[in-house]
Every structure is written in C-alpha cells, then in structure tokens.
Amino acid sequence: MPEAAQPRLKLYHATPSRSSVAMWMLEEIGEPYEVKLLSLKDGDQRKPEYLAINPMGKVPTLDDGGTIVSEVSAICCYLADAYPKAGLAPPIGDKLRGPYLKWLFYAPSCIEPAMIDKALSRPPAPRTMAGWADYDTVIATLREATAKASPHLLGERFSAADVVIGSSLRWGMQFKLLPELPEFVAYTQRLAARPALQRQISNDEAFARQMRG
Ligand SMILES: N[C@@H](CCC(=O)N[C@@H](CS)C(=O)NCC(=O)O)C(=O)O
C-alpha cells in the first residue's frame, strides 16, 4: 500500500499558547496540516533541534515545505498570501491592504506590550519613547476599531487581521488584561461563530487531554 502523503504544512504547537492563533489561521486556510506538539513544561522549546528552526525557543513555528516562519502575525500574513484561494488578505494594490497590514502589526507592537504593562502593573514608560504609547491609548484605539467593525475590521471582508486582533481580544479579556468592553465582546462573539475557530478550540481541547495523558 502506498504511504499517505505527509501534509506540506507543519505547525509546531503548544496548548494553551499563542500558537492557537496560528492554528485558527490554518483552519481558515483549509489546507491539510500536521501538528507537532511541544510540551513547554518539559522544555521541548529549548531543545537544540527546535532552536535550530526557532532560535527564540518560542511557539509557534510554521514549516511550509521547508519555508520556516515564526512570530504569530508573520505566520498569519504568510499563510494568507501563500494560500490566496482562502481570500484572507486583500491583494497587493488593493487599498484595504493598508489597514490590513496595520492591524497585523498592531497586535505584537502595541497590544502585547500594553497587556504586559497591565499584567506586571509596571510603571508606564515615557509616552513618547514607548511605541505603544500607553495602555489607555491602546484600549481607546481598539474600542474605536471594534465599534466600527462592520462586521469585520475591513468591513464585509473577513481577513487574517481579524484572526490576529480577535485572538488578542479573546485572550486579553480571558486573562483580565483587557476590559470586557461591549464593543470587544460584540466583535469577539461574531468571530466565535466561525467554524474554523470552533475547530481550533476543539483541537486544542483534544491536545490538552493528550498532554495530560
Ligand atoms: N513573539 C512571539 C511570542 C511567542 C510566545 O511568547 N510564545 C510562548 C507561548 S504563548 C512561548 O513559546 N513560551 C515558551 C518559552 O518562552 O519558553 C510570537 O508572536 O509568536
């Protein structure tokens, strides 16, 4: 019997972690993929074979037939461009590409440091020095964007930007690092209806059971 072909896409994943965002994106893309499960507790992310593909020792990492991509937003951006049939990125030349890229970058460069400020209750950095300005400005910016999202950040069109920003909001509210503003709740509830997100959540529940043994 011929052996079943290995999927071209492989996700180095840990649950629960930021790599769930990449898994949601893979579910939206709809191509077969393989999951390589790492135990952060056992330090799999610091083993030499993993550091060879991700010197940061962080999940996620995507391997697309030998193309290695790390960093959640970069993985989502890469997948949307590499698999355009899924329609998750406005093409180059489309005006929507501007806000699309802005939101992909906004999550790691502004939301993440603002949430770490909150988590550590650390004194704010001088506003002009901190690229994310300050926590309240980040919240106000997100509040305005989610109030205008109709129903998505780019309007009718769902995109990888919703995967990234939606995940930051879901995760941030869950860990009480972002306030449960009605705009955040309404936007994330709309996203929760997506079958791809529901598949990612149930995959992660199964992986968590597998890790518990
Ligand atoms: N900037 C990275 C952050 C990834 C990250 O911090 N991942 C955490 C899990 S949520 C991790 O791998 N932690 C393990 C460790 O630092 O040892 C990204 O966006 O992908």
The ligand as an ORCA input file, in Angstrom:
! r2SCAN-3c Opt
* xyz 0 1
  N       6.529     36.985     19.651
  C       6.163     35.594     19.657
  C       5.721     35.201     21.047
  C       5.547     33.711     21.178
  C       5.489     33.297     22.640
  O       5.782     34.065     23.566
  N       5.136     32.029     22.862
  C       5.108     31.499     24.206
  C       3.820     30.713     24.423
  S       2.400     31.740     24.435
  C       6.261     30.504     24.381
  O       6.659     29.859     23.443
  N       6.749     30.381     25.609
  C       7.737     29.399     25.939
  C       9.014     29.961     26.477
  O       9.238     31.183     26.390
  O       9.800     29.172     26.981
  C       5.070     35.339     18.619
  O       4.299     36.247     18.307
  O       4.999     34.227     18.075
*
